[in-house]
Amino acid sequence: MSQTSKIAGPLFIICILASVVGFGWFQFVYMPEVNKEVIVPEEWLNPPEKTTVDILLGSVDMDQEDNFLPNAISVTLGENNLVTWLNLDGVIHTVTAEVGKEFIKLAGNANYLDPEGGEFSFLFIEAGEYTYYCAPHPWMRGTVIVSEPEA
């Protein structure tokens, strides 16, 4: 019997066990965590205030210092966590998310804001720091810092 055939059986069993363990982890650890339902307090879903970020006229110019105004905002869940971006410029822009599971789903590259009045709104329901940019004009960058209300 060759050396290769002596290790083939145990190696096959190790591969089968590794597959079963990997499948078990995926099925019973990873998927429940990814698919768990997030419970969001009702007051977070209907904040009394809205926060607005303007996309300024001339933002298409790389040399213009201000594009998203303000370009860094802080919001609090249940107070002003509904953010609306308003395009005041004469060209199409996007609000393209870099981080944030739900934010990325809705704020993608195809999220075009029409010139002179197009808008995009997003309701933040998780605390964290969210960065975004304009896909056609990547020098345009902004940040939303979301915090939980003080107890």
DRENDRENSE-671600 format. One record per residue (C-alpha): residue number from 0; residue in three letters; x, y, z. Coordinates in pm, 1 decimal. Example, Ala and Ser with C-alpha at 12.3 -4.5 7.8 and 13.67 -1.06 7.14 Angstrom:
% DRENDRENSE-671600
<node resi="0" resn="ALA" east="1230.0" north="-450.0" up="780.0"/>
<node resi="1" resn="SER" east="1367.0" north="-106.0" up="714.0"/>
This chain:
% DRENDRENSE-671600
<node resi="0" resn="MET" east="0.0" north="0.0" up="0.0"/>
<node resi="1" resn="SER" east="142.1" north="339.3" up="-94.8"/>
<node resi="2" resn="GLN" east="191.3" north="631.8" up="143.4"/>
<node resi="3" resn="THR" east="-75.6" north="829.2" up="-44.1"/>
<node resi="4" resn="SER" east="-344.0" north="565.6" up="1.6"/>
<node resi="5" resn="LYS" east="-264.9" north="542.3" up="376.0"/>
<node resi="6" resn="ILE" east="-354.8" north="909.4" up="434.7"/>
<node resi="7" resn="ALA" east="-642.6" north="929.7" up="184.3"/>
<node resi="8" resn="GLY" east="-902.4" north="782.3" up="422.9"/>
<node resi="9" resn="PRO" east="-823.6" north="1006.3" up="725.2"/>
<node resi="10" resn="LEU" east="-790.1" north="1310.4" up="498.1"/>
<node resi="11" resn="PHE" east="-1133.0" north="1236.2" up="348.1"/>
<node resi="12" resn="ILE" east="-1287.4" north="1213.0" up="696.7"/>
<node resi="13" resn="ILE" east="-1121.5" north="1541.7" up="801.8"/>
<node resi="14" resn="CYS" east="-1265.7" north="1712.5" up="491.8"/>
<node resi="15" resn="ILE" east="-1614.9" north="1579.2" up="565.9"/>
<node resi="16" resn="LEU" east="-1594.7" north="1694.4" up="930.2"/>
<node resi="17" resn="ALA" east="-1467.0" north="2038.8" up="828.0"/>
<node resi="18" resn="SER" east="-1757.4" north="2072.1" up="583.6"/>
<node resi="19" resn="VAL" east="-2013.6" north="1975.0" up="849.1"/>
<node resi="20" resn="VAL" east="-1862.5" north="2219.2" up="1101.9"/>
<node resi="21" resn="GLY" east="-1853.7" north="2500.3" up="842.1"/>
<node resi="22" resn="PHE" east="-2213.2" north="2436.7" up="740.8"/>
<node resi="23" resn="GLY" east="-2322.3" north="2424.0" up="1105.9"/>
<node resi="24" resn="TRP" east="-2150.5" north="2755.1" up="1183.2"/>
<node resi="25" resn="PHE" east="-2305.1" north="2920.0" up="877.9"/>
<node resi="26" resn="GLN" east="-2654.6" north="2784.5" up="949.6"/>
<node resi="27" resn="PHE" east="-2668.9" north="2827.8" up="1327.1"/>
<node resi="28" resn="VAL" east="-2435.6" north="3121.6" up="1403.2"/>
<node resi="29" resn="TYR" east="-2384.8" north="3345.2" up="1097.8"/>
<node resi="30" resn="MET" east="-2734.4" north="3343.1" up="941.2"/>
<node resi="31" resn="PRO" east="-2929.7" north="3407.6" up="1265.0"/>
<node resi="32" resn="GLU" east="-2702.9" north="3705.6" up="1340.9"/>
<node resi="33" resn="VAL" east="-2741.0" north="3851.3" up="990.4"/>
<node resi="34" resn="ASN" east="-3116.8" north="3797.0" up="980.6"/>
<node resi="35" resn="LYS" east="-3206.7" north="3896.4" up="1334.2"/>
<node resi="36" resn="GLU" east="-3484.8" north="4148.5" up="1359.3"/>
<node resi="37" resn="VAL" east="-3373.8" north="4485.5" up="1486.3"/>
<node resi="38" resn="ILE" east="-3619.2" north="4634.2" up="1733.7"/>
<node resi="39" resn="VAL" east="-3636.7" north="5008.2" up="1684.0"/>
<node resi="40" resn="PRO" east="-3819.1" north="5233.1" up="1931.9"/>
<node resi="41" resn="GLU" east="-4118.3" north="5408.5" up="1775.7"/>
<node resi="42" resn="GLU" east="-3981.0" north="5756.4" up="1856.6"/>
<node resi="43" resn="TRP" east="-3672.0" north="5683.5" up="1644.8"/>
<node resi="44" resn="LEU" east="-3894.7" north="5618.0" up="1342.8"/>
<node resi="45" resn="ASN" east="-4074.2" north="5953.9" up="1367.3"/>
<node resi="46" resn="PRO" east="-3824.3" north="6217.1" up="1480.5"/>
<node resi="47" resn="PRO" east="-3971.9" north="6563.3" up="1545.2"/>
<node resi="48" resn="GLU" east="-3691.4" north="6737.7" up="1354.2"/>
<node resi="49" resn="LYS" east="-3533.1" north="6679.8" up="1013.8"/>
<node resi="50" resn="THR" east="-3167.3" north="6748.2" up="938.0"/>
<node resi="51" resn="THR" east="-3081.0" north="6892.2" up="595.9"/>
<node resi="52" resn="VAL" east="-2750.7" north="6882.1" up="409.6"/>
<node resi="53" resn="ASP" east="-2724.7" north="7109.8" up="106.1"/>
<node resi="54" resn="ILE" east="-2522.7" north="7020.5" up="-202.8"/>
<node resi="55" resn="LEU" east="-2398.1" north="7365.9" up="-293.2"/>
<node resi="56" resn="LEU" east="-2396.0" north="7537.1" up="-629.9"/>
<node resi="57" resn="GLY" east="-2057.9" north="7479.2" up="-797.4"/>
<node resi="58" resn="SER" east="-1984.1" north="7153.5" up="-611.6"/>
<node resi="59" resn="VAL" east="-1877.0" north="6996.7" up="-939.8"/>
<node resi="60" resn="ASP" east="-1561.9" north="7215.3" up="-917.0"/>
<node resi="61" resn="MET" east="-1279.0" north="7025.6" up="-744.1"/>
<node resi="62" resn="ASP" east="-1133.0" north="7352.2" up="-613.7"/>
<node resi="63" resn="GLN" east="-1449.7" north="7454.0" up="-430.3"/>
<node resi="64" resn="GLU" east="-1397.3" north="7397.3" up="-57.2"/>
<node resi="65" resn="ASP" east="-1759.6" north="7346.1" up="46.2"/>
<node resi="66" resn="ASN" east="-1969.2" north="7083.3" up="-132.7"/>
<node resi="67" resn="PHE" east="-2192.4" north="6913.0" up="121.9"/>
<node resi="68" resn="LEU" east="-2291.4" north="7179.6" up="374.2"/>
<node resi="69" resn="PRO" east="-2248.7" north="7096.2" up="648.2"/>
<node resi="70" resn="ASN" east="-2012.7" north="6815.8" up="549.4"/>
<node resi="71" resn="ALA" east="-2001.5" north="6667.9" up="901.0"/>
<node resi="72" resn="ILE" east="-2321.7" north="6645.6" up="1101.8"/>
<node resi="73" resn="SER" east="-2420.3" north="6491.8" up="1432.9"/>
<node resi="74" resn="VAL" east="-2772.0" north="6361.6" up="1482.8"/>
<node resi="75" resn="THR" east="-2945.7" north="6191.3" up="1774.1"/>
<node resi="76" resn="LEU" east="-3180.0" north="5896.2" up="1736.7"/>
<node resi="77" resn="GLY" east="-3538.3" north="6001.3" up="1800.5"/>
<node resi="78" resn="GLU" east="-3459.8" north="6372.9" up="1773.9"/>
<node resi="79" resn="ASN" east="-3326.3" north="6460.3" up="1427.5"/>
<node resi="80" resn="ASN" east="-3215.0" north="6128.2" up="1273.0"/>
<node resi="81" resn="LEU" east="-3402.9" north="6183.5" up="945.3"/>
<node resi="82" resn="VAL" east="-3142.4" north="6337.5" up="713.4"/>
<node resi="83" resn="THR" east="-3228.2" north="6491.7" up="376.1"/>
<node resi="84" resn="TRP" east="-2969.1" north="6589.0" up="115.3"/>
<node resi="85" resn="LEU" east="-3087.2" north="6866.3" up="-119.1"/>
<node resi="86" resn="ASN" east="-2908.8" north="6922.0" up="-451.2"/>
<node resi="87" resn="LEU" east="-2883.8" north="7297.4" up="-515.8"/>
<node resi="88" resn="ASP" east="-2621.6" north="7251.8" up="-788.7"/>
<node resi="89" resn="GLY" east="-2686.5" north="7255.5" up="-1162.9"/>
<node resi="90" resn="VAL" east="-2558.7" north="6897.9" up="-1220.3"/>
<node resi="91" resn="ILE" east="-2653.4" north="6551.5" up="-1098.1"/>
<node resi="92" resn="HIS" east="-2492.3" north="6432.3" up="-772.2"/>
<node resi="93" resn="THR" east="-2521.9" north="6122.0" up="-552.1"/>
<node resi="94" resn="VAL" east="-2512.1" north="6043.0" up="-183.3"/>
<node resi="95" resn="THR" east="-2314.7" north="5718.5" up="-192.7"/>
<node resi="96" resn="ALA" east="-2259.1" north="5537.1" up="137.5"/>
<node resi="97" resn="GLU" east="-1922.5" north="5393.0" up="235.8"/>
<node resi="98" resn="VAL" east="-2039.9" north="5220.5" up="556.6"/>
<node resi="99" resn="GLY" east="-2364.4" north="5115.9" up="725.6"/>
<node resi="100" resn="LYS" east="-2561.1" north="4803.8" up="632.6"/>
<node resi="101" resn="GLU" east="-2896.8" north="4970.1" up="559.2"/>
<node resi="102" resn="PHE" east="-2739.6" north="5298.9" up="447.4"/>
<node resi="103" resn="ILE" east="-2541.1" north="5117.8" up="175.3"/>
<node resi="104" resn="LYS" east="-2856.4" north="4945.3" up="45.6"/>
<node resi="105" resn="LEU" east="-3037.0" north="5274.0" up="-15.6"/>
<node resi="106" resn="ALA" east="-2749.6" north="5515.5" up="-74.4"/>
<node resi="107" resn="GLY" east="-2574.2" north="5348.8" up="-365.3"/>
<node resi="108" resn="ASN" east="-2409.9" north="5468.3" up="-685.1"/>
<node resi="109" resn="ALA" east="-2745.4" north="5476.5" up="-865.8"/>
<node resi="110" resn="ASN" east="-2887.6" north="5719.6" up="-609.9"/>
<node resi="111" resn="TYR" east="-2891.1" north="6020.0" up="-843.4"/>
<node resi="112" resn="LEU" east="-3018.9" north="6354.7" up="-718.3"/>
<node resi="113" resn="ASP" east="-3157.8" north="6569.1" up="-996.2"/>
<node resi="114" resn="PRO" east="-3007.5" north="6915.9" up="-1045.0"/>
<node resi="115" resn="GLU" east="-3164.7" north="7217.1" up="-875.0"/>
<node resi="116" resn="GLY" east="-3391.4" north="7055.7" up="-618.3"/>
<node resi="117" resn="GLY" east="-3338.9" north="6678.9" up="-624.9"/>
<node resi="118" resn="GLU" east="-3332.7" north="6525.2" up="-281.3"/>
<node resi="119" resn="PHE" east="-3258.5" north="6202.9" up="-96.8"/>
<node resi="120" resn="SER" east="-3369.0" north="6121.2" up="258.6"/>
<node resi="121" resn="PHE" east="-3247.9" north="5850.3" up="493.4"/>
<node resi="122" resn="LEU" east="-3370.5" north="5760.3" up="841.6"/>
<node resi="123" resn="PHE" east="-3077.1" north="5649.1" up="1058.0"/>
<node resi="124" resn="ILE" east="-3177.9" north="5387.8" up="1318.0"/>
<node resi="125" resn="GLU" east="-2837.8" north="5270.7" up="1442.8"/>
<node resi="126" resn="ALA" east="-2573.6" north="5471.6" up="1625.7"/>
<node resi="127" resn="GLY" east="-2238.7" north="5498.9" up="1449.1"/>
<node resi="128" resn="GLU" east="-2034.5" north="5701.1" up="1204.6"/>
<node resi="129" resn="TYR" east="-2146.7" north="5695.6" up="841.6"/>
<node resi="130" resn="THR" east="-1930.5" north="5834.6" up="563.8"/>
<node resi="131" resn="TYR" east="-2051.6" north="5912.1" up="215.1"/>
<node resi="132" resn="TYR" east="-1937.0" north="6075.9" up="-109.0"/>
<node resi="133" resn="CYS" east="-2063.7" north="6172.5" up="-453.5"/>
<node resi="134" resn="ALA" east="-1986.6" north="5889.6" up="-699.8"/>
<node resi="135" resn="PRO" east="-1931.1" north="6108.7" up="-1009.6"/>
<node resi="136" resn="HIS" east="-1738.2" north="6367.3" up="-801.2"/>
<node resi="137" resn="PRO" east="-1545.9" north="6167.8" up="-535.0"/>
<node resi="138" resn="TRP" east="-1380.6" north="6477.6" up="-384.9"/>
<node resi="139" resn="MET" east="-1722.0" north="6559.2" up="-239.5"/>
<node resi="140" resn="ARG" east="-1727.4" north="6381.2" up="98.9"/>
<node resi="141" resn="GLY" east="-1937.0" north="6395.4" up="413.7"/>
<node resi="142" resn="THR" east="-1996.4" north="6228.5" up="748.0"/>
<node resi="143" resn="VAL" east="-2301.7" north="6163.4" up="963.3"/>
<node resi="144" resn="ILE" east="-2238.0" north="6079.9" up="1329.4"/>
<node resi="145" resn="VAL" east="-2543.5" north="5916.0" up="1485.2"/>
<node resi="146" resn="SER" east="-2572.8" north="5892.3" up="1864.6"/>
<node resi="147" resn="GLU" east="-2824.7" north="5736.4" up="2096.0"/>
<node resi="148" resn="PRO" east="-3033.4" north="5969.2" up="2312.0"/>
<node resi="149" resn="GLU" east="-2907.3" north="6035.4" up="2662.0"/>
<node resi="150" resn="ALA" east="-3095.0" north="5834.7" up="2921.5"/>
